[in-house]
Amino acid sequence: FMDDCDSGGHSINAPPILPTMHESCNANRHATIAMIGGGRMASALAQGFCAAGLARAEAIVVYDPAEPARAALANSLPAVSFAATPTEAAASADLVWLAVKPQQVAEACSAIAS
């Protein structure tokens, strides 16, 4: 399909670069999602994916170094699992979401690049 984007009053018809979340999850009913970052953004995304039927909580693996963030996410979605490192979270995931602040993106990408 094609996406219509509005760019300064001009319509741009561009093909999607990556498959949509829905396509990725439907292609593999057991898709695993890694989330690098486990704070409020990750919690909202994970809850939304589950509520929309795009993922099961059991298929979400999260890395966050902060215990309070992990505890809050585990409280809201008890079936989510946690990894000890970003690399461990991303290693077997079908989809990797960076749920970090903009200033942390480079570090997060470096951690999962190996």
C-alpha positions as CSV (number, residue, x, y, z in Angstrom):
1,F,0.0,0.0,0.0
2,M,1.0,3.6,-0.3
3,D,1.0,6.3,2.4
4,D,-0.1,9.8,1.6
5,C,2.0,12.3,3.5
6,D,1.4,16.0,3.6
7,S,4.6,18.0,3.2
8,G,4.1,21.7,3.1
9,G,0.9,21.6,1.1
10,H,2.2,18.9,-1.3
11,S,1.1,15.3,-1.2
12,I,3.9,12.7,-1.3
13,N,3.0,9.2,-2.2
14,A,5.6,7.0,-0.6
15,P,5.8,3.2,-0.1
16,P,6.4,2.0,3.5
17,I,10.0,1.1,4.2
18,L,9.3,-1.6,6.8
19,P,6.4,-3.9,7.3
20,T,3.8,-2.6,9.7
21,M,3.5,-4.0,13.2
22,H,0.3,-5.7,12.2
23,E,1.9,-7.4,9.3
24,S,4.9,-8.5,11.3
25,C,2.8,-10.0,14.1
26,N,0.3,-11.7,11.8
27,A,3.1,-13.2,9.7
28,N,4.4,-15.0,12.8
29,R,1.8,-15.6,15.5
30,H,4.5,-16.0,18.0
31,A,6.4,-12.8,17.2
32,T,8.7,-11.7,20.1
33,I,9.0,-8.0,20.8
34,A,12.1,-6.6,22.5
35,M,11.7,-3.2,24.2
36,I,14.9,-1.4,25.1
37,G,13.7,0.8,27.9
38,G,10.9,-0.1,30.3
39,G,9.5,3.2,31.5
40,R,6.2,5.0,30.8
41,M,6.7,4.9,27.0
42,A,7.4,1.2,26.9
43,S,4.5,0.5,29.3
44,A,2.1,2.4,27.1
45,L,3.4,0.7,23.9
46,A,3.2,-2.8,25.5
47,Q,-0.2,-2.2,26.9
48,G,-1.4,-0.8,23.5
49,F,0.1,-3.8,21.5
50,C,-1.7,-6.2,23.8
51,A,-5.0,-4.3,23.9
52,A,-5.0,-4.1,20.1
53,G,-4.3,-7.9,19.8
54,L,-0.9,-7.2,18.1
55,A,1.1,-9.0,20.7
56,R,0.8,-11.2,23.8
57,A,2.5,-10.0,27.0
58,E,4.3,-13.3,27.1
59,A,6.0,-12.4,23.9
60,I,7.4,-9.1,25.1
61,V,10.9,-9.0,26.5
62,V,12.1,-5.7,28.1
63,Y,15.5,-4.4,29.2
64,D,15.6,-1.5,31.6
65,P,18.4,-0.9,34.1
66,A,16.1,0.8,36.6
67,E,14.3,-1.5,39.1
68,P,11.4,0.9,39.6
69,A,10.7,1.0,35.9
70,R,10.8,-2.8,35.7
71,A,8.6,-3.1,38.8
72,A,6.0,-0.7,37.4
73,L,5.9,-2.5,34.0
74,A,5.7,-6.0,35.7
75,N,2.8,-4.6,37.8
76,S,0.8,-3.5,34.8
77,L,1.7,-6.5,32.6
78,P,2.7,-9.4,34.8
79,A,3.5,-11.8,31.9
80,V,6.2,-9.5,30.4
81,S,9.7,-10.9,30.8
82,F,12.9,-9.0,31.5
83,A,16.4,-9.3,30.1
84,A,19.6,-8.6,31.9
85,T,21.1,-6.7,28.9
86,P,19.8,-4.9,25.8
87,T,21.7,-7.5,23.7
88,E,19.9,-10.3,25.5
89,A,16.5,-8.7,24.9
90,A,17.1,-8.1,21.2
91,A,18.9,-11.3,20.4
92,S,15.8,-13.4,19.6
93,A,13.3,-10.7,19.0
94,D,11.4,-10.4,15.7
95,L,10.8,-6.7,16.4
96,V,12.9,-4.3,18.5
97,W,11.4,-1.1,19.9
98,L,13.6,1.7,21.3
99,A,11.6,3.1,24.2
100,V,14.2,5.5,25.4
101,K,14.7,9.2,25.6
102,P,16.2,10.9,22.5
103,Q,19.6,11.5,24.2
104,Q,19.8,7.7,25.0
105,V,19.2,6.5,21.4
106,A,22.8,6.3,20.3
107,E,23.8,4.3,23.4
108,A,20.8,2.0,23.0
109,C,21.7,1.4,19.4
110,S,25.3,0.7,20.2
111,A,24.2,-1.8,22.9
112,I,22.1,-3.9,20.5
113,A,24.3,-3.5,17.4
114,S,26.7,-6.3,18.4
